[in-house]
Amino acid sequence: LIKLSEHKSITFPFTKVQFYGGRIGSNGAMMLAEFLRKNKTVEHISVINNLIGPRGAYAISDVFADGANKTLRVLDLHGNRIYHKGGVALAKALKKGKHMLE
């Protein structure tokens, strides 16, 4: 994630990224948010069981609130620890950004 988040522009020949049980935590989620700001091809990201907390959810929600990513359609965060606060932040950002996420 560090290397991905450092690039100015990121284009991949694929549309799906999965991190299962990698324990990236909120710091990793903040790097993922930077990746999402720069990436214009990935449509589906699964970060299941990665110990992401509310702070990580806030970082991801900021990407959608300011309209920085318009290609992502699926963001799977189940099994993380975003709790109610993180979920509310994501819901508000998606509503504000009007993105079509599942």
Secondary structure, 3 states (H helix, E strand, C coil): CHHHHHCCCECCCCCEEEEECCCCHHHHHHHHHHHHHHECCCCEEEEECCCCCHHHHHHHHHHHHCCCCCCCCEEECCCCCCHHHHHHHHHHHHHHHCCCCC
